[in-house]
Amino acid sequence: MSDSATCKSMITPAGALILAAGFGSRFGGAKLSALLDNGQPVLQQTLHQILAADLPVVVVSRPEVITSLSLNPNPRLRLLSFTAAERGMGASLAFGISQIDDWNTCLVCLADMPFIASATYRTIVDAARSDNIVVPQYDSRSGNPVAFGRQFYARLRELDGDAGGRHIISAFSDRVLHLPVTDPGILADIDTPADLVRLQQ
């Protein structure tokens, strides 16, 4: 087998990067460990939904959050401790992408969105390619997670502050696939305690 063929065989079609390094200031702190009605903490429910979609997962979070997680060992899960979370979501995303070399596409997920169906993650991944960006839409409104092909990884690694990937989506609008889905969970992020109650009703 040639070197190029070996390299291609080592590429995973897609994986999920969960951004979990925020401080939950609008929630009053400890948002990701807040319990849902099913008894699961917010972050663990989000993680459960993504792992059920049969995707490898990388979680980027603050050291104190990483040490507090009680997770069963899983060969598809990797936890990354990020010590500069105060720089913002863009910095967390850049750090996470810098640790990923073997995914053809990266599904950028937010830890505070536990209501997305596992099937929705698969639907987005199935539409993703190395040279496109997939943005899911429900009722004509764009949501999360967003899939970035590996051709955009270099740009993602340059992010800093709170900007996230929005300006990359804008800059490469001709490479963006707006994908209609039937899952309102892509719009349901938890920012406040009131959100936690409202979104479960």
C-alpha positions in Angstrom: 0.0 0.0 0.0 1.3 3.5 -0.9 1.9 6.2 1.7 -1.0 8.2 0.3 -3.3 5.2 0.5 -2.2 4.6 4.1 -2.9 8.2 5.0 -6.4 8.1 3.5 -7.2 4.9 5.4 -6.4 6.6 8.7 -8.9 9.4 8.1 -12.1 9.2 10.1 -15.1 10.4 8.1 -16.4 12.7 10.8 -16.2 13.4 14.5 -17.8 15.8 17.0 -16.0 18.5 19.0 -18.0 19.6 22.0 -17.3 23.1 23.3 -17.7 23.0 27.1 -15.4 25.6 28.4 -17.8 28.5 29.0 -18.4 29.9 32.5 -22.2 30.0 32.4 -22.4 33.6 33.7 -26.0 34.1 32.5 -27.0 30.8 34.2 -25.3 31.8 37.5 -22.5 29.2 37.1 -22.4 25.4 37.0 -24.7 25.3 34.0 -23.3 22.1 32.5 -23.8 20.1 35.7 -27.4 21.3 36.2 -29.8 18.4 36.2 -32.5 17.8 33.6 -35.8 16.2 34.3 -34.4 12.8 33.4 -31.7 13.2 36.2 -28.9 13.7 33.7 -26.6 16.7 33.9 -26.7 18.9 30.8 -23.3 18.1 29.5 -23.6 14.4 30.0 -27.0 14.3 28.2 -25.4 16.2 25.3 -22.6 13.8 25.2 -24.9 10.8 25.4 -26.9 12.0 22.3 -23.7 12.5 20.3 -22.1 9.2 21.2 -25.4 7.5 20.3 -24.9 8.9 16.8 -21.8 6.6 16.6 -19.3 9.5 16.4 -15.9 9.9 18.0 -16.1 12.8 20.4 -13.6 15.4 21.7 -14.7 17.5 24.6 -12.9 20.8 25.3 -13.4 22.2 28.8 -11.8 23.9 31.7 -9.6 21.8 34.0 -12.0 22.0 36.9 -14.9 20.8 34.8 -12.8 17.9 33.3 -11.9 16.7 36.8 -15.5 16.9 38.0 -16.9 14.7 35.2 -17.9 11.2 36.2 -17.9 9.4 32.8 -17.6 5.8 32.0 -14.5 5.0 30.0 -15.2 5.1 26.3 -12.7 4.5 23.5 -14.6 7.1 21.3 -14.3 9.9 23.9 -11.3 12.2 24.5 -11.3 15.0 27.1 -9.1 18.0 26.5 -8.3 20.5 29.3 -8.2 24.1 28.1 -6.6 26.6 30.5 -7.3 29.8 28.5 -11.1 29.5 28.4 -11.5 33.1 29.5 -10.4 34.1 26.0 -13.7 33.0 24.6 -15.5 30.4 22.5 -13.4 31.1 19.4 -10.2 30.3 21.4 -11.7 27.1 22.7 -12.7 26.1 19.2 -9.3 26.9 17.8 -7.6 24.8 20.5 -9.9 21.8 19.9 -9.4 21.9 16.1 -5.6 22.1 16.7 -5.8 18.7 18.4 -7.7 17.0 15.6 -5.8 15.7 12.5 -7.7 12.6 11.4 -11.3 13.7 10.8 -12.5 14.6 7.3 -15.3 16.8 8.8 -15.7 18.2 12.3 -19.2 18.7 13.8 -18.8 21.7 16.2 -21.3 21.1 19.0 -22.3 23.2 22.0 -22.4 21.5 25.4 -25.5 23.3 26.5 -27.7 21.9 23.8 -28.9 18.5 25.2 -32.2 18.3 23.3 -30.8 17.6 19.8 -31.8 14.1 18.6 -29.0 11.6 17.8 -30.5 11.1 14.4 -30.0 14.9 13.7 -26.3 14.6 14.3 -26.1 11.8 11.8 -28.2 13.7 9.2 -25.8 16.6 9.4 -22.7 14.4 9.2 -24.1 12.5 6.2 -24.4 15.8 4.3 -20.9 17.0 5.2 -17.8 16.9 3.0 -14.2 17.9 3.3 -14.9 21.0 1.2 -18.2 22.3 2.6 -19.9 23.7 5.7 -23.2 22.3 6.8 -25.6 24.6 8.8 -28.8 22.9 10.0 -32.0 24.9 9.8 -35.4 24.4 11.5 -38.3 26.5 10.4 -35.8 28.6 8.2 -33.7 29.4 11.3 -30.1 28.4 11.5 -28.9 26.4 14.5 -26.3 24.1 15.8 -24.2 22.0 15.4 -22.3 23.1 12.3 -20.1 20.8 10.4 -16.9 22.1 8.9 -14.9 20.2 6.3 -11.2 19.7 6.9 -10.4 22.3 4.2 -11.5 25.0 6.8 -9.5 23.7 9.7 -6.6 26.1 9.1 -9.1 29.0 9.4 -10.7 27.6 12.5 -7.3 27.3 14.2 -6.8 31.0 13.8 -9.9 31.9 15.8 -9.7 33.8 19.1 -12.1 35.7 21.4 -15.8 35.0 21.3 -16.3 35.1 17.5 -16.6 31.4 16.9 -17.0 30.2 13.4 -19.6 32.6 12.2 -17.3 34.9 10.2 -15.9 31.8 8.4 -19.4 30.8 7.4 -20.0 34.3 6.1 -16.6 34.4 4.3 -17.3 31.1 2.5 -21.0 31.4 1.9 -20.7 29.7 -1.5 -19.5 26.6 0.3 -22.3 26.5 2.9 -25.1 24.0 2.7 -28.2 25.1 4.6 -29.7 21.8 5.6 -33.4 21.7 6.6 -34.1 19.4 9.6 -37.2 18.5 11.6 -35.5 18.9 15.0 -36.3 22.0 17.0 -33.5 21.0 19.4 -30.9 22.6 17.1 -32.3 26.0 18.3 -32.6 25.0 22.0 -29.5 26.2 23.9 -29.6 26.7 27.7 -28.4 30.1 28.8 -30.5 30.7 31.9 -32.3 28.7 34.6 -35.5 29.7 33.0 -34.4 28.2 29.7 -33.7 24.9 31.5 -37.4 24.8 32.7 -39.0 26.2 29.5 -37.2 23.9 27.1 -38.3 20.8 28.9 -42.0 21.7 29.0 
